[in-house]
Amino acid sequence: MPSKVEMFPFKSALQIQEGGSHYKQMKIQPIEFIHANNIQFAEGSVIKYVSRWRSKNGIADLKKARHFLDLLIELETKNGSCS
């Protein structure tokens, strides 16, 4: 009898996408880039929305990216960490 591993072969989470295929079509998925470069949440969200806007939600994704940029600017200004 085959083991459970043989019956249910492992599939990388990067090979599976919930809700479309807009990331799987990319040479490198935004999550791979964000993770490899230790990018924080707001910056990662900008990357995510800008990289998918043509293949998913159009201008709405660009507005989401702009919102995260505005949030980042506001938070960094309050922290005194921007010049």
PDB file with one MODEL, atoms N, CA, C and O in Angstrom:
MODEL        1
ATOM      1  N   MET A   1       0.850  -1.181   0.000  1.00  0.00           N
ATOM      2  CA  MET A   1       0.000   0.000   0.000  1.00  0.00           C
ATOM      3  C   MET A   1       0.893   1.241   0.000  1.00  0.00           C
ATOM      4  O   MET A   1       1.850   1.313   0.771  1.00  0.00           O
ATOM      5  N   PRO A   2       0.587   2.225  -0.864  1.00  0.00           N
ATOM      6  CA  PRO A   2       1.399   3.452  -0.902  1.00  0.00           C
ATOM      7  C   PRO A   2       1.213   4.276   0.369  1.00  0.00           C
ATOM      8  O   PRO A   2       0.158   4.257   1.003  1.00  0.00           O
ATOM      9  N   SER A   3       2.283   5.004   0.719  1.00  0.00           N
ATOM     10  CA  SER A   3       2.193   5.878   1.891  1.00  0.00           C
ATOM     11  C   SER A   3       1.307   7.069   1.571  1.00  0.00           C
ATOM     12  O   SER A   3       0.981   7.320   0.410  1.00  0.00           O
ATOM     13  N   LYS A   4       0.918   7.806   2.618  1.00  0.00           N
ATOM     14  CA  LYS A   4       0.091   9.003   2.407  1.00  0.00           C
ATOM     15  C   LYS A   4       0.811  10.013   1.527  1.00  0.00           C
ATOM     16  O   LYS A   4       0.181  10.697   0.721  1.00  0.00           O
ATOM     17  N   VAL A   5       2.139  10.110   1.679  1.00  0.00           N
ATOM     18  CA  VAL A   5       2.916  11.052   0.874  1.00  0.00           C
ATOM     19  C   VAL A   5       2.803  10.701  -0.603  1.00  0.00           C
ATOM     20  O   VAL A   5       2.661  11.590  -1.443  1.00  0.00           O
ATOM     21  N   GLU A   6       2.866   9.412  -0.926  1.00  0.00           N
ATOM     22  CA  GLU A   6       2.752   8.992  -2.316  1.00  0.00           C
ATOM     23  C   GLU A   6       1.337   9.199  -2.842  1.00  0.00           C
ATOM     24  O   GLU A   6       1.152   9.528  -4.014  1.00  0.00           O
ATOM     25  N   MET A   7       0.339   9.009  -1.985  1.00  0.00           N
ATOM     26  CA  MET A   7      -1.053   9.153  -2.407  1.00  0.00           C
ATOM     27  C   MET A   7      -1.406  10.625  -2.637  1.00  0.00           C
ATOM     28  O   MET A   7      -2.199  10.952  -3.520  1.00  0.00           O
ATOM     29  N   PHE A   8      -0.813  11.494  -1.841  1.00  0.00           N
ATOM     30  CA  PHE A   8      -1.095  12.928  -1.929  1.00  0.00           C
ATOM     31  C   PHE A   8       0.225  13.672  -2.096  1.00  0.00           C
ATOM     32  O   PHE A   8       0.766  14.195  -1.122  1.00  0.00           O
ATOM     33  N   PRO A   9       0.747  13.726  -3.314  1.00  0.00           N
ATOM     34  CA  PRO A   9       2.054  14.369  -3.507  1.00  0.00           C
ATOM     35  C   PRO A   9       2.021  15.836  -3.081  1.00  0.00           C
ATOM     36  O   PRO A   9       1.035  16.545  -3.283  1.00  0.00           O
ATOM     37  N   PHE A  10       3.132  16.260  -2.487  1.00  0.00           N
ATOM     38  CA  PHE A  10       3.256  17.636  -2.020  1.00  0.00           C
ATOM     39  C   PHE A  10       3.279  18.601  -3.200  1.00  0.00           C
ATOM     40  O   PHE A  10       3.957  18.355  -4.198  1.00  0.00           O
ATOM     41  N   LYS A  11       2.556  19.670  -3.085  1.00  0.00           N
ATOM     42  CA  LYS A  11       2.562  20.719  -4.092  1.00  0.00           C
ATOM     43  C   LYS A  11       2.901  22.019  -3.382  1.00  0.00           C
ATOM     44  O   LYS A  11       2.273  22.365  -2.381  1.00  0.00           O
ATOM     45  N   SER A  12       3.879  22.732  -3.888  1.00  0.00           N
ATOM     46  CA  SER A  12       4.295  23.995  -3.290  1.00  0.00           C
ATOM     47  C   SER A  12       3.135  24.984  -3.270  1.00  0.00           C
ATOM     48  O   SER A  12       2.334  25.034  -4.203  1.00  0.00           O
ATOM     49  N   ALA A  13       3.051  25.766  -2.206  1.00  0.00           N
ATOM     50  CA  ALA A  13       2.027  26.804  -2.117  1.00  0.00           C
ATOM     51  C   ALA A  13       2.184  27.815  -3.240  1.00  0.00           C
ATOM     52  O   ALA A  13       1.210  28.461  -3.627  1.00  0.00           O
ATOM     53  N   LEU A  14       3.402  27.965  -3.774  1.00  0.00           N
ATOM     54  CA  LEU A  14       3.619  28.884  -4.894  1.00  0.00           C
ATOM     55  C   LEU A  14       3.021  28.350  -6.206  1.00  0.00           C
ATOM     56  O   LEU A  14       2.814  29.105  -7.156  1.00  0.00           O
ATOM     57  N   GLN A  15       2.750  27.041  -6.242  1.00  0.00           N
ATOM     58  CA  GLN A  15       2.145  26.443  -7.432  1.00  0.00           C
ATOM     59  C   GLN A  15       0.624  26.513  -7.390  1.00  0.00           C
ATOM     60  O   GLN A  15      -0.044  26.293  -8.400  1.00  0.00           O
ATOM     61  N   ILE A  16       0.089  26.820  -6.225  1.00  0.00           N
ATOM     62  CA  ILE A  16      -1.357  26.886  -6.031  1.00  0.00           C
ATOM     63  C   ILE A  16      -1.730  28.329  -5.773  1.00  0.00           C
ATOM     64  O   ILE A  16      -1.058  29.023  -5.011  1.00  0.00           O
ATOM     65  N   GLN A  17      -2.794  28.781  -6.401  1.00  0.00           N
ATOM     66  CA  GLN A  17      -3.244  30.146  -6.132  1.00  0.00           C
ATOM     67  C   GLN A  17      -4.741  30.144  -5.967  1.00  0.00           C
ATOM     68  O   GLN A  17      -5.470  29.618  -6.807  1.00  0.00           O
ATOM     69  N   GLU A  18      -5.195  30.729  -4.889  1.00  0.00           N
ATOM     70  CA  GLU A  18      -6.619  30.892  -4.647  1.00  0.00           C
ATOM     71  C   GLU A  18      -7.082  32.161  -5.348  1.00  0.00           C
ATOM     72  O   GLU A  18      -6.454  33.209  -5.195  1.00  0.00           O
ATOM     73  N   GLY A  19      -8.137  32.093  -6.090  1.00  0.00           N
ATOM     74  CA  GLY A  19      -8.738  33.284  -6.680  1.00  0.00           C
ATOM     75  C   GLY A  19      -8.080  33.815  -7.936  1.00  0.00           C
ATOM     76  O   GLY A  19      -8.008  35.031  -8.112  1.00  0.00           O
ATOM     77  N   GLY A  20      -7.603  32.967  -8.803  1.00  0.00           N
ATOM     78  CA  GLY A  20      -7.054  33.434 -10.075  1.00  0.00           C
ATOM     79  C   GLY A  20      -5.674  32.887 -10.359  1.00  0.00           C
ATOM     80  O   GLY A  20      -5.164  32.022  -9.648  1.00  0.00           O
ATOM     81  N   SER A  21      -5.080  33.416 -11.420  1.00  0.00           N
ATOM     82  CA  SER A  21      -3.737  32.954 -11.802  1.00  0.00           C
ATOM     83  C   SER A  21      -2.797  34.124 -12.078  1.00  0.00           C
ATOM     84  O   SER A  21      -1.744  33.938 -12.688  1.00  0.00           O
ATOM     85  N   HIS A  22      -3.160  35.310 -11.643  1.00  0.00           N
ATOM     86  CA  HIS A  22      -2.388  36.513 -11.956  1.00  0.00           C
ATOM     87  C   HIS A  22      -0.969  36.480 -11.390  1.00  0.00           C
ATOM     88  O   HIS A  22      -0.081  37.094 -11.980  1.00  0.00           O
ATOM     89  N   TYR A  23      -0.715  35.795 -10.280  1.00  0.00           N
ATOM     90  CA  TYR A  23       0.644  35.716  -9.751  1.00  0.00           C
ATOM     91  C   TYR A  23       1.421  34.574 -10.381  1.00  0.00           C
ATOM     92  O   TYR A  23       2.619  34.701 -10.634  1.00  0.00           O
ATOM     93  N   LYS A  24       0.747  33.457 -10.635  1.00  0.00           N
ATOM     94  CA  LYS A  24       1.426  32.293 -11.204  1.00  0.00           C
ATOM     95  C   LYS A  24       1.998  32.581 -12.588  1.00  0.00           C
ATOM     96  O   LYS A  24       2.926  31.895 -13.018  1.00  0.00           O
ATOM     97  N   GLN A  25       1.479  33.561 -13.283  1.00  0.00           N
ATOM     98  CA  GLN A  25       1.958  33.911 -14.617  1.00  0.00           C
ATOM     99  C   GLN A  25       3.256  34.715 -14.577  1.00  0.00           C
ATOM    100  O   GLN A  25       3.890  34.910 -15.613  1.00  0.00           O
ATOM    101  N   MET A  26       3.653  35.176 -13.412  1.00  0.00           N
ATOM    102  CA  MET A  26       4.852  36.014 -13.279  1.00  0.00           C
ATOM    103  C   MET A  26       6.114  35.148 -13.171  1.00  0.00           C
ATOM    104  O   MET A  26       6.061  34.022 -12.676  1.00  0.00           O
ATOM    105  N   LYS A  27       7.235  35.680 -13.633  1.00  0.00           N
ATOM    106  CA  LYS A  27       8.511  34.963 -13.533  1.00  0.00           C
ATOM    107  C   LYS A  27       8.903  34.764 -12.076  1.00  0.00           C
ATOM    108  O   LYS A  27       9.410  33.706 -11.703  1.00  0.00           O
ATOM    109  N   ILE A  28       8.671  35.775 -11.262  1.00  0.00           N
ATOM    110  CA  ILE A  28       8.858  35.659  -9.811  1.00  0.00           C
ATOM    111  C   ILE A  28       7.631  36.286  -9.165  1.00  0.00           C
ATOM    112  O   ILE A  28       7.236  37.402  -9.504  1.00  0.00           O
ATOM    113  N   GLN A  29       7.040  35.560  -8.239  1.00  0.00           N
ATOM    114  CA  GLN A  29       5.843  36.062  -7.593  1.00  0.00           C
ATOM    115  C   GLN A  29       6.212  37.143  -6.577  1.00  0.00           C
ATOM    116  O   GLN A  29       7.277  37.089  -5.963  1.00  0.00           O
ATOM    117  N   PRO A  30       5.328  38.119  -6.405  1.00  0.00           N
ATOM    118  CA  PRO A  30       5.622  39.191  -5.455  1.00  0.00           C
ATOM    119  C   PRO A  30       5.999  38.676  -4.063  1.00  0.00           C
ATOM    120  O   PRO A  30       6.896  39.233  -3.431  1.00  0.00           O
ATOM    121  N   ILE A  31       5.342  37.637  -3.580  1.00  0.00           N
ATOM    122  CA  ILE A  31       5.643  37.117  -2.251  1.00  0.00           C
ATOM    123  C   ILE A  31       7.078  36.610  -2.171  1.00  0.00           C
ATOM    124  O   ILE A  31       7.716  36.746  -1.127  1.00  0.00           O
ATOM    125  N   GLU A  32       7.598  36.028  -3.248  1.00  0.00           N
ATOM    126  CA  GLU A  32       8.981  35.555  -3.253  1.00  0.00           C
ATOM    127  C   GLU A  32       9.952  36.729  -3.139  1.00  0.00           C
ATOM    128  O   GLU A  32      10.913  36.677  -2.372  1.00  0.00           O
ATOM    129  N   PHE A  33       9.694  37.782  -3.905  1.00  0.00           N
ATOM    130  CA  PHE A  33      10.544  38.975  -3.883  1.00  0.00           C
ATOM    131  C   PHE A  33      10.471  39.661  -2.522  1.00  0.00           C
ATOM    132  O   PHE A  33      11.494  40.032  -1.947  1.00  0.00           O
ATOM    133  N   ILE A  34       9.256  39.822  -2.019  1.00  0.00           N
ATOM    134  CA  ILE A  34       9.044  40.495  -0.737  1.00  0.00           C
ATOM    135  C   ILE A  34       9.742  39.732   0.385  1.00  0.00           C
ATOM    136  O   ILE A  34      10.431  40.326   1.214  1.00  0.00           O
ATOM    137  N   HIS A  35       9.562  38.436   0.405  1.00  0.00           N
ATOM    138  CA  HIS A  35      10.156  37.608   1.461  1.00  0.00           C
ATOM    139  C   HIS A  35      11.687  37.593   1.354  1.00  0.00           C
ATOM    140  O   HIS A  35      12.377  37.742   2.362  1.00  0.00           O
ATOM    141  N   ALA A  36      12.212  37.417   0.154  1.00  0.00           N
ATOM    142  CA  ALA A  36      13.669  37.335  -0.034  1.00  0.00           C
ATOM    143  C   ALA A  36      14.372  38.622   0.348  1.00  0.00           C
ATOM    144  O   ALA A  36      15.552  38.606   0.700  1.00  0.00           O
ATOM    145  N   ASN A  37      13.659  39.739   0.284  1.00  0.00           N
ATOM    146  CA  ASN A  37      14.258  41.036   0.577  1.00  0.00           C
ATOM    147  C   ASN A  37      13.819  41.610   1.927  1.00  0.00           C
ATOM    148  O   ASN A  37      14.090  42.773   2.224  1.00  0.00           O
ATOM    149  N   ASN A  38      13.146  40.803   2.740  1.00  0.00           N
ATOM    150  CA  ASN A  38      12.691  41.234   4.075  1.00  0.00           C
ATOM    151  C   ASN A  38      11.944  42.557   4.033  1.00  0.00           C
ATOM    152  O   ASN A  38      12.185  43.442   4.855  1.00  0.00           O
ATOM    153  N   ILE A  39      11.048  42.685   3.085  1.00  0.00           N
ATOM    154  CA  ILE A  39      10.289  43.927   2.900  1.00  0.00           C
ATOM    155  C   ILE A  39       9.105  43.944   3.866  1.00  0.00           C
ATOM    156  O   ILE A  39       8.412  42.941   4.034  1.00  0.00           O
ATOM    157  N   GLN A  40       8.888  45.082   4.487  1.00  0.00           N
ATOM    158  CA  GLN A  40       7.815  45.246   5.457  1.00  0.00           C
ATOM    159  C   GLN A  40       6.436  45.238   4.777  1.00  0.00           C
ATOM    160  O   GLN A  40       6.326  45.290   3.552  1.00  0.00           O
ATOM    161  N   PHE A  41       5.392  45.171   5.613  1.00  0.00           N
ATOM    162  CA  PHE A  41       4.023  44.993   5.127  1.00  0.00           C
ATOM    163  C   PHE A  41       3.568  46.061   4.132  1.00  0.00           C
ATOM    164  O   PHE A  41       3.114  45.720   3.040  1.00  0.00           O
ATOM    165  N   ALA A  42       3.676  47.325   4.478  1.00  0.00           N
ATOM    166  CA  ALA A  42       3.169  48.386   3.597  1.00  0.00           C
ATOM    167  C   ALA A  42       3.900  48.396   2.259  1.00  0.00           C
ATOM    168  O   ALA A  42       3.274  48.499   1.204  1.00  0.00           O
ATOM    169  N   GLU A  43       5.224  48.290   2.304  1.00  0.00           N
ATOM    170  CA  GLU A  43       5.999  48.264   1.065  1.00  0.00           C
ATOM    171  C   GLU A  43       5.656  47.033   0.234  1.00  0.00           C
ATOM    172  O   GLU A  43       5.554  47.111  -0.991  1.00  0.00           O
ATOM    173  N   GLY A  44       5.477  45.893   0.907  1.00  0.00           N
ATOM    174  CA  GLY A  44       5.113  44.657   0.213  1.00  0.00           C
ATOM    175  C   GLY A  44       3.751  44.763  -0.447  1.00  0.00           C
ATOM    176  O   GLY A  44       3.535  44.232  -1.536  1.00  0.00           O
ATOM    177  N   SER A  45       2.837  45.449   0.215  1.00  0.00           N
ATOM    178  CA  SER A  45       1.503  45.633  -0.366  1.00  0.00           C
ATOM    179  C   SER A  45       1.568  46.476  -1.632  1.00  0.00           C
ATOM    180  O   SER A  45       0.868  46.198  -2.605  1.00  0.00           O
ATOM    181  N   VAL A  46       2.409  47.505  -1.619  1.00  0.00           N
ATOM    182  CA  VAL A  46       2.593  48.327  -2.824  1.00  0.00           C
ATOM    183  C   VAL A  46       3.102  47.451  -3.971  1.00  0.00           C
ATOM    184  O   VAL A  46       2.591  47.521  -5.089  1.00  0.00           O
ATOM    185  N   ILE A  47       4.101  46.637  -3.686  1.00  0.00           N
ATOM    186  CA  ILE A  47       4.666  45.747  -4.710  1.00  0.00           C
ATOM    187  C   ILE A  47       3.591  44.809  -5.238  1.00  0.00           C
ATOM    188  O   ILE A  47       3.460  44.623  -6.448  1.00  0.00           O
ATOM    189  N   LYS A  48       2.830  44.225  -4.336  1.00  0.00           N
ATOM    190  CA  LYS A  48       1.771  43.283  -4.711  1.00  0.00           C
ATOM    191  C   LYS A  48       0.758  43.932  -5.649  1.00  0.00           C
ATOM    192  O   LYS A  48       0.462  43.389  -6.713  1.00  0.00           O
ATOM    193  N   TYR A  49       0.230  45.080  -5.266  1.00  0.00           N
ATOM    194  CA  TYR A  49      -0.812  45.713  -6.063  1.00  0.00           C
ATOM    195  C   TYR A  49      -0.292  46.255  -7.393  1.00  0.00           C
ATOM    196  O   TYR A  49      -0.973  46.153  -8.413  1.00  0.00           O
ATOM    197  N   VAL A  50       0.896  46.824  -7.385  1.00  0.00           N
ATOM    198  CA  VAL A  50       1.459  47.362  -8.629  1.00  0.00           C
ATOM    199  C   VAL A  50       1.787  46.236  -9.615  1.00  0.00           C
ATOM    200  O   VAL A  50       1.650  46.402 -10.827  1.00  0.00           O
ATOM    201  N   SER A  51       2.218  45.100  -9.086  1.00  0.00           N
ATOM    202  CA  SER A  51       2.599  44.011  -9.981  1.00  0.00           C
ATOM    203  C   SER A  51       1.397  43.292 -10.597  1.00  0.00           C
ATOM    204  O   SER A  51       1.546  42.634 -11.626  1.00  0.00           O
ATOM    205  N   ARG A  52       0.235  43.400 -10.004  1.00  0.00           N
ATOM    206  CA  ARG A  52      -0.923  42.655 -10.519  1.00  0.00           C
ATOM    207  C   ARG A  52      -1.996  43.510 -11.185  1.00  0.00           C
ATOM    208  O   ARG A  52      -2.956  42.956 -11.720  1.00  0.00           O
ATOM    209  N   TRP A  53      -1.874  44.820 -11.173  1.00  0.00           N
ATOM    210  CA  TRP A  53      -2.984  45.672 -11.562  1.00  0.00           C
ATOM    211  C   TRP A  53      -3.487  45.407 -12.981  1.00  0.00           C
ATOM    212  O   TRP A  53      -4.690  45.493 -13.230  1.00  0.00           O
ATOM    213  N   ARG A  54      -2.597  45.091 -13.907  1.00  0.00           N
ATOM    214  CA  ARG A  54      -3.033  44.851 -15.291  1.00  0.00           C
ATOM    215  C   ARG A  54      -3.806  43.539 -15.452  1.00  0.00           C
ATOM    216  O   ARG A  54      -4.655  43.417 -16.334  1.00  0.00           O
ATOM    217  N   SER A  55      -3.508  42.570 -14.598  1.00  0.00           N
ATOM    218  CA  SER A  55      -4.128  41.254 -14.769  1.00  0.00           C
ATOM    219  C   SER A  55      -5.230  40.945 -13.758  1.00  0.00           C
ATOM    220  O   SER A  55      -5.836  39.875 -13.810  1.00  0.00           O
ATOM    221  N   LYS A  56      -5.491  41.869 -12.845  1.00  0.00           N
ATOM    222  CA  LYS A  56      -6.547  41.579 -11.868  1.00  0.00           C
ATOM    223  C   LYS A  56      -7.570  42.705 -11.780  1.00  0.00           C
ATOM    224  O   LYS A  56      -8.614  42.627 -12.427  1.00  0.00           O
ATOM    225  N   ASN A  57      -7.303  43.737 -11.007  1.00  0.00           N
ATOM    226  CA  ASN A  57      -8.345  44.726 -10.711  1.00  0.00           C
ATOM    227  C   ASN A  57      -8.130  46.100 -11.330  1.00  0.00           C
ATOM    228  O   ASN A  57      -8.802  47.058 -10.948  1.00  0.00           O
ATOM    229  N   GLY A  58      -7.211  46.212 -12.270  1.00  0.00           N
ATOM    230  CA  GLY A  58      -7.015  47.476 -12.970  1.00  0.00           C
ATOM    231  C   GLY A  58      -6.686  48.645 -12.052  1.00  0.00           C
ATOM    232  O   GLY A  58      -5.904  48.516 -11.110  1.00  0.00           O
ATOM    233  N   ILE A  59      -7.295  49.782 -12.344  1.00  0.00           N
ATOM    234  CA  ILE A  59      -7.036  51.025 -11.611  1.00  0.00           C
ATOM    235  C   ILE A  59      -7.307  50.871 -10.116  1.00  0.00           C
ATOM    236  O   ILE A  59      -6.659  51.531  -9.304  1.00  0.00           O
ATOM    237  N   ALA A  60      -8.248  50.016  -9.745  1.00  0.00           N
ATOM    238  CA  ALA A  60      -8.532  49.802  -8.315  1.00  0.00           C
ATOM    239  C   ALA A  60      -7.287  49.325  -7.574  1.00  0.00           C
ATOM    240  O   ALA A  60      -7.049  49.732  -6.437  1.00  0.00           O
ATOM    241  N   ASP A  61      -6.493  48.465  -8.209  1.00  0.00           N
ATOM    242  CA  ASP A  61      -5.255  48.011  -7.571  1.00  0.00           C
ATOM    243  C   ASP A  61      -4.235  49.132  -7.474  1.00  0.00           C
ATOM    244  O   ASP A  61      -3.491  49.198  -6.496  1.00  0.00           O
ATOM    245  N   LEU A  62      -4.181  50.004  -8.452  1.00  0.00           N
ATOM    246  CA  LEU A  62      -3.271  51.147  -8.370  1.00  0.00           C
ATOM    247  C   LEU A  62      -3.681  52.081  -7.238  1.00  0.00           C
ATOM    248  O   LEU A  62      -2.828  52.649  -6.556  1.00  0.00           O
ATOM    249  N   LYS A  63      -4.978  52.238  -7.040  1.00  0.00           N
ATOM    250  CA  LYS A  63      -5.464  53.058  -5.928  1.00  0.00           C
ATOM    251  C   LYS A  63      -5.111  52.426  -4.589  1.00  0.00           C
ATOM    252  O   LYS A  63      -4.778  53.131  -3.637  1.00  0.00           O
ATOM    253  N   LYS A  64      -5.185  51.090  -4.513  1.00  0.00           N
ATOM    254  CA  LYS A  64      -4.788  50.399  -3.285  1.00  0.00           C
ATOM    255  C   LYS A  64      -3.292  50.607  -3.024  1.00  0.00           C
ATOM    256  O   LYS A  64      -2.884  50.847  -1.888  1.00  0.00           O
ATOM    257  N   ALA A  65      -2.487  50.514  -4.073  1.00  0.00           N
ATOM    258  CA  ALA A  65      -1.042  50.737  -3.934  1.00  0.00           C
ATOM    259  C   ALA A  65      -0.782  52.158  -3.441  1.00  0.00           C
ATOM    260  O   ALA A  65       0.043  52.370  -2.551  1.00  0.00           O
ATOM    261  N   ARG A  66      -1.485  53.129  -4.020  1.00  0.00           N
ATOM    262  CA  ARG A  66      -1.326  54.526  -3.600  1.00  0.00           C
ATOM    263  C   ARG A  66      -1.739  54.703  -2.134  1.00  0.00           C
ATOM    264  O   ARG A  66      -1.098  55.446  -1.391  1.00  0.00           O
ATOM    265  N   HIS A  67      -2.805  54.020  -1.724  1.00  0.00           N
ATOM    266  CA  HIS A  67      -3.252  54.095  -0.332  1.00  0.00           C
ATOM    267  C   HIS A  67      -2.154  53.601   0.612  1.00  0.00           C
ATOM    268  O   HIS A  67      -1.899  54.217   1.646  1.00  0.00           O
ATOM    269  N   PHE A  68      -1.504  52.484   0.254  1.00  0.00           N
ATOM    270  CA  PHE A  68      -0.428  51.980   1.102  1.00  0.00           C
ATOM    271  C   PHE A  68       0.778  52.915   1.100  1.00  0.00           C
ATOM    272  O   PHE A  68       1.460  53.047   2.116  1.00  0.00           O
ATOM    273  N   LEU A  69       1.043  53.560  -0.025  1.00  0.00           N
ATOM    274  CA  LEU A  69       2.113  54.566  -0.040  1.00  0.00           C
ATOM    275  C   LEU A  69       1.772  55.734   0.871  1.00  0.00           C
ATOM    276  O   LEU A  69       2.619  56.207   1.628  1.00  0.00           O
ATOM    277  N   ASP A  70       0.524  56.200   0.797  1.00  0.00           N
ATOM    278  CA  ASP A  70       0.088  57.299   1.663  1.00  0.00           C
ATOM    279  C   ASP A  70       0.181  56.910   3.134  1.00  0.00           C
ATOM    280  O   ASP A  70       0.621  57.710   3.960  1.00  0.00           O
ATOM    281  N   LEU A  71      -0.233  55.679   3.468  1.00  0.00           N
ATOM    282  CA  LEU A  71      -0.111  55.206   4.844  1.00  0.00           C
ATOM    283  C   LEU A  71       1.340  55.177   5.298  1.00  0.00           C
ATOM    284  O   LEU A  71       1.665  55.606   6.405  1.00  0.00           O
ATOM    285  N   LEU A  72       2.195  54.674   4.446  1.00  0.00           N
ATOM    286  CA  LEU A  72       3.616  54.587   4.779  1.00  0.00           C
ATOM    287  C   LEU A  72       4.217  55.973   4.997  1.00  0.00           C
ATOM    288  O   LEU A  72       4.960  56.186   5.955  1.00  0.00           O
ATOM    289  N   ILE A  73       3.902  56.899   4.122  1.00  0.00           N
ATOM    290  CA  ILE A  73       4.402  58.272   4.263  1.00  0.00           C
ATOM    291  C   ILE A  73       3.913  58.875   5.579  1.00  0.00           C
ATOM    292  O   ILE A  73       4.685  59.497   6.309  1.00  0.00           O
ATOM    293  N   GLU A  74       2.634  58.688   5.873  1.00  0.00           N
ATOM    294  CA  GLU A  74       2.067  59.244   7.108  1.00  0.00           C
ATOM    295  C   GLU A  74       2.731  58.637   8.347  1.00  0.00           C
ATOM    296  O   GLU A  74       3.119  59.361   9.263  1.00  0.00           O
ATOM    297  N   LEU A  75       2.857  57.317   8.372  1.00  0.00           N
ATOM    298  CA  LEU A  75       3.448  56.656   9.537  1.00  0.00           C
ATOM    299  C   LEU A  75       4.923  57.002   9.711  1.00  0.00           C
ATOM    300  O   LEU A  75       5.382  57.229  10.830  1.00  0.00           O
ATOM    301  N   GLU A  76       5.657  57.041   8.619  1.00  0.00           N
ATOM    302  CA  GLU A  76       7.082  57.363   8.701  1.00  0.00           C
ATOM    303  C   GLU A  76       7.289  58.834   9.075  1.00  0.00           C
ATOM    304  O   GLU A  76       8.256  59.164   9.761  1.00  0.00           O
ATOM    305  N   THR A  77       6.403  59.708   8.636  1.00  0.00           N
ATOM    306  CA  THR A  77       6.491  61.114   9.000  1.00  0.00           C
ATOM    307  C   THR A  77       6.258  61.281  10.509  1.00  0.00           C
ATOM    308  O   THR A  77       6.960  62.039  11.179  1.00  0.00           O
ATOM    309  N   LYS A  78       5.254  60.554  11.029  1.00  0.00           N
ATOM    310  CA  LYS A  78       4.972  60.619  12.473  1.00  0.00           C
ATOM    311  C   LYS A  78       6.141  60.083  13.295  1.00  0.00           C
ATOM    312  O   LYS A  78       6.417  60.575  14.389  1.00  0.00           O
ATOM    313  N   ASN A  79       6.825  59.072  12.760  1.00  0.00           N
ATOM    314  CA  ASN A  79       7.970  58.480  13.464  1.00  0.00           C
ATOM    315  C   ASN A  79       9.233  59.317  13.327  1.00  0.00           C
ATOM    316  O   ASN A  79      10.235  59.054  13.992  1.00  0.00           O
ATOM    317  N   GLY A  80       9.183  60.320  12.467  1.00  0.00           N
ATOM    318  CA  GLY A  80      10.360  61.154  12.251  1.00  0.00           C
ATOM    319  C   GLY A  80      11.477  60.454  11.517  1.00  0.00           C
ATOM    320  O   GLY A  80      12.631  60.875  11.599  1.00  0.00           O
ATOM    321  N   SER A  81      11.154  59.386  10.797  1.00  0.00           N
ATOM    322  CA  SER A  81      12.200  58.610  10.126  1.00  0.00           C
ATOM    323  C   SER A  81      12.337  58.923   8.641  1.00  0.00           C
ATOM    324  O   SER A  81      13.091  58.255   7.933  1.00  0.00           O
ATOM    325  N   CYS A  82      11.613  59.937   8.165  1.00  0.00           N
ATOM    326  CA  CYS A  82      11.774  60.295   6.758  1.00  0.00           C
ATOM    327  C   CYS A  82      12.481  61.641   6.651  1.00  0.00           C
ATOM    328  O   CYS A  82      12.498  62.434   7.592  1.00  0.00           O
ATOM    329  N   SER A  83      13.060  61.873   5.488  1.00  0.00           N
ATOM    330  CA  SER A  83      13.759  63.152   5.329  1.00  0.00           C
ATOM    331  C   SER A  83      13.064  64.047   4.349  1.00  0.00           C
ATOM    332  O   SER A  83      13.522  65.162   4.099  1.00  0.00           O
TER     333      SER A  83
ENDMDL
END
